[in-house]
Amino acid sequence: MLFDLTGKTALITGSSRGIGRACAEEMARLGARVVISSRKADACDAVAAELNDEGLEAAAIPCNVGYKDQLEDLVERTRSTFGRIDILVCNAAVNPVYGPMAEVADEAFDRVMNTNVRSTFWLANMVLPEMAERKDGAVIVLSSIAGMTGNAKIGVYGISKAAEAQLVRNLAVEWGKHNIRVNAIAPGLIKTDFARALWDDAERKARVEALTPLGRIGMPRDVGGLAAFLASPAAAFISGQTLVVDGGLTIADAL
């Protein structure tokens, strides 16, 4: 059963909406027990309740990933609820600035790097030793094509996403001997609230669609399906990679 997550527990940050929620939904439908986590408890509760109503297994554990003590609590509560963590999806991220990097305040730069990179570093190191004991585990980090190309509007965010992709490569090398796979997903423009400033601009959206071979922007499920694949036995020999989900935008002929 290559596409089966029965008996696995998936901890997914930023999963009350958008890409994170799609990851949780697709993994739960493959049999995983999922932890819905984001800053707002009511949002987590609502998503977990919907999944449980579908006959799936989900628990809500709120957490602000910017705080190490809250991450430690998230990991501990996940273990006390489901007994173990088999799959970790680091999806929660921030992008408080939109414009040239020269206009980015120090506080905003620190917030992006701390939330997007340091929290992923912290959380991975909290969970990986447990996976190593069982000689099995999958870690998935949500990067972005913004970390692979230059960008005049979200440059600092792109720096953080490039750093995450390198973090994935390093972790894959360090933990591969324990049969742990670590991969990144780099989405293009996806129709989420997080990216609303990009796709809600009709002119920008039309320009992206025109340049994209598949002729559309992405939907959260386009990413959720790949995350579920990477967590499954079907991806048992994939590690240290950054898989691009952008409809072909980054390879398109713009001439």
Secondary structure, 3 states (H helix, E strand, C coil): CCCCCCCCEEEEECCCCHHHHHHHHHHHHCCCEEEEECCCHHHHHHHHHHHHHCCCEEEECCCCCCCHHHHHHHHHHHHHHHCCCCEEEECCCCCCCCECHHHCCHHHHHHHHHHHHHHHHHHHHHHHHHHHHHCCEEEEEECCHHHCCCCCCEHHHHHHHHHHHHHHHHHHHHHHHHCEEEEEEEECCECCCCCHHHHCCHHHHHHHHHHCCCCCCECHHHHHHHHHHHHCHHHCCCCCCEEEECCCHHHCCCC
